[in-house]
Amino acid sequence: MAGDKNNLDITTQLVHAGERTDPPAGQPTSLPIYASATYTYESMTEIDQVFAGDKAGYIYTRYGNPTVNAFAEAMRVAEDGATACAYSSGMAALHASLFACELSPGAVLLASQDLYGATTNLLQTIFGSFGIKTIMADFSDLDAVRAKANEFKPRVLVAETISNPLLKVCDIDTCAEIAHAIGARLIVDNTFASPYLCRPLQHGADIVVHSATKFLGGHADAMGGIAVSSEQADSAALIGVMKLVGGVPNSPSAAIRRAGFD
Ligand SMILES: Cc1ncc(COP(=O)(O)O)c(C=O)c1O
């Protein structure tokens, strides 16, 4: 009742003035940036249903956000994958992708010696501290990659389509064949190529990762990361890491979807 509300103190009225109106009748032609951290429902029952996954909806932006999901979906299409998840940075996306490969203590990673420095550091320090060993190889020498794969039986091979900073180009088809021959998965960081030039999943990679901070964003004004997998089954792990480790993009950064590709 508007009359009652007007009797409230001005400070009380301003807490919610102009907010929590019904969604607009017209469908916006450009997806709004949903800057809300939380979402409200009419009843606790409805909240419980959304939390339980029995009803579609958003609860809390670390668990999902319409703008962030739109970015992930755009990248799933761009990379021709089965599932995608967006993160606050490329490093968060790499971490989640490796986690999705079910690494346990004693597992081995076979990584390109030309990876971006922080990626090598992530493998050696963070994953290393959990007993996961990283072996390096020159991925431009495919015989060496095959020999190390056969010797160390890694669970995952990690490469960059075009390496940072030396711009070495990876033969993704052959690396995928080497990985799959020993039951390993291939993660490809496609940051420097972009899906416009190369779509690693079409060449046999299992998970493709980007620092969206670079070409995808395009303007050096937003941090972001994305992981796209060829396997729908990776969705639970990719989203699970986003929810629990919390490297979730804020929604304005996820508007990278609109800014990118130009
Ligand atoms: C090839 C590559 N991968 C990953 C990253 C990490 O991305 P971010 O800085 O968005 O975490 C970078 C950053 O420079 C990069 O160049």
The ligand as an SDF file (V2000), in Angstrom:
LIG
                    3D

 16 16  0  0  0  0  0  0  0  0999 V2000
   48.5090  -18.0210  -22.6080 C   0  0  0  0  0  0  0  0  0  0  0  0
   48.0000  -17.5370  -21.2890 C   0  0  0  0  0  0  0  0  0  0  0  0
   47.2980  -18.3790  -20.5150 N   0  0  0  0  0  0  0  0  0  0  0  0
   46.8220  -17.9980  -19.3170 C   0  0  0  0  0  0  0  0  0  0  0  0
   47.0470  -16.7340  -18.8300 C   0  0  0  0  0  0  0  0  0  0  0  0
   46.5040  -16.3570  -17.4980 C   0  0  0  0  0  0  0  0  0  0  0  0
   45.3700  -15.5810  -17.6840 O   0  0  0  0  0  0  0  0  0  0  0  0
   44.8510  -14.4960  -16.6050 P   0  0  0  0  0  0  0  0  0  0  0  0
   45.9000  -13.4500  -16.4870 O   0  0  0  0  0  0  0  0  0  0  0  0
   43.5590  -14.0130  -17.1920 O   0  0  0  0  0  0  0  0  0  0  0  0
   44.6460  -15.2360  -15.3420 O   0  0  0  0  0  0  0  0  0  0  0  0
   47.7500  -15.8100  -19.5970 C   0  0  0  0  0  0  0  0  0  0  0  0
   48.0090  -14.4590  -19.1070 C   0  0  0  0  0  0  0  0  0  0  0  0
   48.8100  -13.7190  -19.6260 O   0  0  0  0  0  0  0  0  0  0  0  0
   48.2560  -16.2270  -20.8630 C   0  0  0  0  0  0  0  0  0  0  0  0
   48.9510  -15.4110  -21.6490 O   0  0  0  0  0  0  0  0  0  0  0  0
  1  2  1  0
  2  3  1  0
  2 15  2  0
  3  4  2  0
  4  5  1  0
  5  6  1  0
  5 12  2  0
  6  7  1  0
  7  8  1  0
  8  9  2  0
  8 10  1  0
  8 11  1  0
 12 13  1  0
 12 15  1  0
 13 14  2  0
 15 16  1  0
M  END
$$$$
